Amino acid sequence: MRIESREINGIVILDLQGKLMGGPDAETFKTTFHKLLEKGQKRVVVNLHGVDWINSTGMGILISGYTTMRRGGGDLRLLHVSDRIQSILYVTKLNLIFKCFDSEDEAVASFLDG
Amino acid sequence: MAGTVALEFPSEYKFLNIVDLVCGEVVQNLCDNREISNEIAISVIEAVTNAIEHGNCECSDQNVRIAFICKEDRLCVEVEDCGKGFDYQCYLQNIPDPANVYHLRGRGIFIMKNMMDSLKFEMVPGHGMKVRLEKALKPKAGGEVRKD
């Protein structure tokens, strides 16, 4: 899993590339989110466009990121969720937690609109 | 297309990608329903992840075996590890319960149970745990329509 970070209007976009399936990915994510909070960057959009697939361990990584950001007073939202990832969100009811967007503009605007 | 496609590989996560590719090819030849294809692929990845992580404890000298058994109207997938087995019943907890929804682990079996028509666990003497997943390749009449 490769993570690249960029910023639009103060909102951090994390572009993920590869498969999100646990192992070293978990530590990479944990470090990434804690560093963001240390820098006061609390509003994060995770872009899943480059994610081929995800398993339940990978879903746990996203939940961990979500709870880390929420506890730090921020939020984490998902962008470009594929049908396959949507199926997992739906069956585990995580679709009720994660706000998902199909366009980057909408995801960024969702933070700016409050 | 009837027949069996089988793979055997060391317990390393990098092989999940090969499993996913083979699964995609097998299912594509049997089924043109995207939701069913996705549910099979997701469940197969969960079963193999469990076999690597919990069954073989990530020991790369222990193999995972997977067989895609293609039938006329359904696909059966068997995933076998070399482990001692585990109490899978405790993982059938009600994950969508709001009290559990933030848990980081323990969703794999729940996902398989909900996405496949049949999920069975069996200890194979002298080998390990065998998980057998089965799913019809056509949508059920009057099946639930997803409202996302």
Interface residues (C-beta under 8 A of the other chain):
Chain A: K19 M21 G22 G23 D52 W53 N55 S56 T57 M59 G60 I61 I63 S64 T67 D83 R84 Q86 S87 I88 Y90 V91 T92 K93 L94 N95 L96 I97
Chain B: Y13 L16 N17 D20 R34 E35 N38 E39 A41 I42 I45 E46 T49 E53 I95 P96 V101 Y102 H103 L104 R105 R107 G108 F110 I111 N114 M115 R146 D148
